[in-house]
């Protein structure tokens, strides 16, 4: 069954104890404040279809440098507010003159939100394991509201994507995803992520994405068996196939486009 | 357009365009039509064609306009120069600036601006084709565009006009009725029937005014149903929609069906299946008399 779509102002619960994310309480009743899908667990939440990313402390984000001052880098984190990375939050000591050598305007990095104050001043940090400047791979953007769908329940979706495409994936809370791996797998992964975004409100998503990823592989098998020629036999050999699979995937991908 | 029709309502009680006095024009809504906007809506209402786009919340410049604990709502109402029969001068006019201001205020009570300090939510509405009631059409479109943009709101805003022609009150004026009628009263309200915009042109007696508010209340609820339907069916004929409808009727347990509206040919699309006139009797009370008096001096 598909999830229930709710619109702003829709009555969700008579009990104000149930008020969760994306809701508001008026006269003891819970109403939706967003246009999205209803999610009832302990509380009644509304997961929006769209919306801007609002930074919160401890979020992992992917940002792009937009400005450098004497002691701060300013990052675009796809929020209404720019993020600030002070030089003291860089893993090592940095002189003011070196700042643009380490992180120049246009460079991206995986960061963590250290703190967000009342006036929405966003402080970022790089002083943590796994946080770094992005040198290779790709960054793709999705609506921030779809991030939980990419991750899946307890990370089920993202680990399945990693396993099936053999790519590195890092999902920022701000809807930027860094992926790295062989080019052809990146294309496939990008397609899979686009599909997740498109069909995120329909149930059984992880299974369908799994089918989407494995389907492409089985297509490759069928095609290669069907086509004449000696080289097919390579397919049955366990030593080579991965690489060839990928190449044929890429061919299939490009011919589909 | 200079000739005034002899009669606006014929002997069988129908108007020039064949509508009954309490009937709104057919409305068509498309959601998410602009790729670059955070939320957008294209709305056709009779011969009106309106495009609404929402951007934001985003950083507000100039900074002196920032509100430290809330988002600013910036609303632009603009008529395209070709939207009316005689080309109008492009750019802001006295009229469009006024409409922009009151329309922005129509959304302030419903948008939960406190979540986005120091930002702005930009709403742009462009009238592509005009046939009376463009400010109400723009508000209806903007309301959907805000929901599409994922802006948190207490509820949708619906707007409709009521007026007087041939000494009789009529809902949702068309061009002729607007030009030659005795009064025009555009109203925007929330789902609870709280009025967030009211303006008046012309004259109505106190009794007529009260009756007009009741008529427009029913009209706005019809429009709210059309807006809801448009949002529910954005992702195609969603099977979950049936469930939603049932749930809705469970929620509104005391709802009262207005019989005349049951066969209402208002909607060409599947919206026509809906009973647009469902309103809660409790909502019928006028809960904004002071508001009305306070704002009705804007003519």
Interface residues (C-beta under 8 A of the other chain):
Chain A: X1 X2 X3 X4 X5 X6 X7 X8 X9 X11 X22 X24 X26 X31 X33 X34 X35 X36 X48 X49 X50 X51 X52 X54 X80 X81 X82 X118 X119 X120 X145 X201
Chain B: X38 X39 X56 X57 X58 X59 X68 X110 X112 X115 X116 X117 X118 X119 X147 X148 X149 X150 X151 X152 X153 X154 X155 X156 X190 X191 X228 X231 X232 X235 X238 X239 X240 X241 X243 X244 X247 X251
